[in-house]
Amino acid sequence: MTKEPRVLQPSEWDAWYDVLLSAFVSQESSEERELYRSLTEVERSIGVWDEGRPVATAGLLSFRMTVPGGAVVPTAGVTMVSVAPTHRRRGLLRSMMRRQLDDVRAAGTEPLAVLTASEPVIYGRFGYGLASRFLSARIDTSRVELELPAPLAAEADGLRLRQSDEAASLLEECEAVYARAVPRRPGMLERGPGWERVPLLDPERDREQASPLRCVVVLRDGEPVGYARYAVKPHWTDADAAEGEVRLRELEALDPAGYAALWQFLWGIDLTTAIVAENRPLDDPWLHLVNDPRRCGTAVGDSLYLRPVDVGAALAARCYGAPVDVVLDVEDTFCPWNTGRWRLSGDEKGAVCEPTRDAADLSLSVRELGRAYLGGVSLTALAGAGLVCEERPGSGALRATAAAFASEVQPWLPHGF
């Protein structure tokens, strides 16, 4: 066996993918398998083979991701990473991470790489930092009320809803809304061909006796301005009382009235007493519309991990909420071409970031830069943890740079990859 990864051949996909399923102890339907086969970019997928059998896998996906300021930036999505249990602790993962980042850098078109981590402890050593989180909730709708401001309630009541028990039947309307929502929030991904099918995957084995996936679209003057995909899980107590739950899969809206109309609809579904939402933004507005947050069962989880592949291009690709002119001393042991001092100058209209010999204002690792990049993690908080250093204490560089990096809305990844 050689540790050196090589590119996957199309004829090898099934065996390669089976290694991944085995590593994650996963089962998949034929529909799921064929979808992920079609989404795999074979020419960007690699593996390690031992006596003709694949024993390690990794892939890259060609995404476009929103960054602060609204630009949608080419981004390499790291996916399908696995090592067979018989071949662990032999450096295979490291060799695949090395190959991927070298390939991305050589192509020169994607300044960022992102992933979702099955085990977060793994990827920090390769420079990936946690850049976005998600909110989950179990809202007791039998006790918690949705309290809308009167003008918003009146406007929401004037909108029209279209509902279907078959989510796929409203695919076109949903994707039109999603496409318009993408530039509004850092961390969101454009859906290229085929990716619109991912949120519709609804294997029966995962439903836990809930209904098939349903959909509701909210319309203004006949045009879709929001949608929600959800399922309903019925439950009856021994006293024949209905205590079903609404399982919210996805909700997007383009304005407050459309957003409110969707939540009113979910709140009012018959025979249910709870809404279960598993992936929402940390700053989801419903948090400010409920009268009893203690009965909403909220929790926070980790989501998107990010690392700059090209520090200069990455920092120049986004905008900044306040003027910034700072020299960053970046340490990147895994991608040493990033190590050094970089002068970042920018504002809300754009930025320039170039190597410099000037004295540093702040020093940090590339992982911390990845954490702060989308604007959801404060450089000030990282400094408080000793992970960012203001080289001249009291200069104000940390405060000014933290304000510039902050995003108006929390970054969020709407679905995995």
ABEGO torsion letter per residue (X at the ends): XBABBBBBBAAAAAAAAAAAAAAAGBBBBAAAAAAAAAABBAAABBBBBBGGBBABBBBBBBBBBBBBGGBBBBBBBBBGBBBBAAABGAGAAAAAAAAAAAAAAAAGABABBBBBBABAAAAAAAGBBBABBBBBBBBBAAABBBBBBAAAAAAAAABBBBBBABAAAAAAAAAAAAAAAAAABBGBBBBBBGAAAAAABBBAAAAGGBBBBBBBBBBBGGBBABBBBBBBBBBBBAAGBBBBBBBBABBBBABAAAAAAAAAAAAABBGBABBBBABBBAABAAAAABABAAAAGBBBBBBBBBBBABAAAAAAABBBABBBBBBBBBBBAABAAABEBBBBBBBAAEBBBBBBABBBABBBBAAAAAAAAAGABBAAAAAAAGABBBABBGAGAAAAAAAAABBABBBBBABBX
